Amino acid sequence: MKKSMDGLFHNPAQEPRPPRGPRLLITQLKHQHLDQVMAIERACFSSPWERRIFEAEVVFPQALCLAALALPQGLLVGYLIMWLVVDEAQIQNIAVHPAYRGQGVGKALLRQGLLEARLRGGTWASLEVRPSNLAARRLYASLGFAEMGRRPAYYQPEGEDALLLNADLAWLDGPGGENP
Ligand SMILES: CC(C)(COP(=O)(O)OP(=O)(O)OC[C@H]1O[C@@H](n2cnc3c(N)ncnc32)[C@H](O)[C@@H]1OP(=O)(O)O)[C@@H](O)C(=O)NCCC(=O)NCCS
């Protein structure tokens, strides 16, 4: 089977096409991707997840793990880890390779993740984000997330607060499911 047809979540009709940047395949994140994931994770976060956490996530039944592969080479340029808990989609991790940011990769990944969650019965989504992370906040706002609260000193050791963001997923049912 061709690698591009190997993903559980590949649906050519819904394959996101960012207006600029690489042509993407959003597919299931697998163990074979984890070397590339770890390189991006370490480049993105001051407290990166350890590899064993990703190893557990890719086989955890409640986790929805997506990879963004840049075509035609299939280079992994981003990933999303989401948990489906009853009707709630909890965004656990999302990151894009620094060289591929600002090109629609994060939005394509998150939109596809929210669509998959909706198809599995999700009605709302939640996440935490640093107030200082303006790129992530803009991404989340563009897909319907709004601030619902704040957890003081959530991120350690810096002691930065976490903003709590929620999104109602009903907008994905609208014509095209393009925008909230
Ligand atoms: C947050 C992150 C995933 C965004 O990925 P991305 O591929 O660069 O985002 P996109 O290109 O899809 O942009 C999505 C939206 O965010 C906006 N955006 C992206 N980067 C931005 C920046 N640096 N400043 C302001 N807005 C930005 C885009 O303009 C776009 O908004 P629009 O749809 O209204 O035009 C990426 O910056 C990243 O990996 N950051 C490090 C890891 C991280 O912080 N993860 C989130 C933890 S909560």
The ligand as a Gaussian input file, in Angstrom:
#p B3LYP/6-31G(d) Opt

LIG

0 1
 C        1.186000      27.647000      17.327000
 C        1.660000      26.946000      16.061000
 C        1.280000      25.471000      16.128000
 C        0.924000      27.612000      14.858000
 O        1.241000      26.850000      13.707000
 P        1.385000      27.555000      12.264000
 O        1.436000      26.479000      11.265000
 O        2.503000      28.532000      12.286000
 O        0.003000      28.351000      12.168000
 P       -0.795000      28.718000      10.828000
 O        0.160000      29.137000       9.784000
 O       -1.725000      27.601000      10.510000
 O       -1.601000      29.989000      11.302000
 C       -2.864000      29.878000      11.945000
 C       -3.344000      31.251000      12.363000
 O       -2.443000      31.796000      13.349000
 C       -1.850000      32.999000      12.886000
 N       -0.443000      33.010000      13.249000
 C        0.458000      32.030000      13.020000
 N        1.666000      32.420000      13.480000
 C        1.495000      33.662000      13.973000
 C        2.368000      34.592000      14.591000
 N        3.674000      34.330000      14.771000
 N        1.851000      35.764000      15.022000
 C        0.544000      36.057000      14.856000
 N       -0.336000      35.213000      14.272000
 C        0.145000      34.026000      13.837000
 C       -2.010000      32.969000      11.378000
 O       -2.050000      34.289000      10.856000
 C       -3.323000      32.258000      11.207000
 O       -4.400000      33.143000      11.462000
 P       -5.535000      33.385000      10.351000
 O       -6.109000      32.034000      10.016000
 O       -6.482000      34.295000      11.045000
 O       -4.775000      33.998000       9.212000
 C        3.183000      27.136000      15.841000
 O        3.502000      28.498000      15.962000
 C        4.036000      26.344000      16.811000
 O        4.378000      25.181000      16.576000
 N        4.424000      26.962000      17.939000
 C        5.286000      26.274000      18.934000
 C        4.507000      25.210000      19.685000
 C        3.307000      25.797000      20.394000
 O        3.359000      26.907000      20.926000
 N        2.201000      25.033000      20.451000
 C        0.974000      25.453000      21.079000
 C        1.031000      25.236000      22.538000
 S       -0.507000      25.758000      23.332000

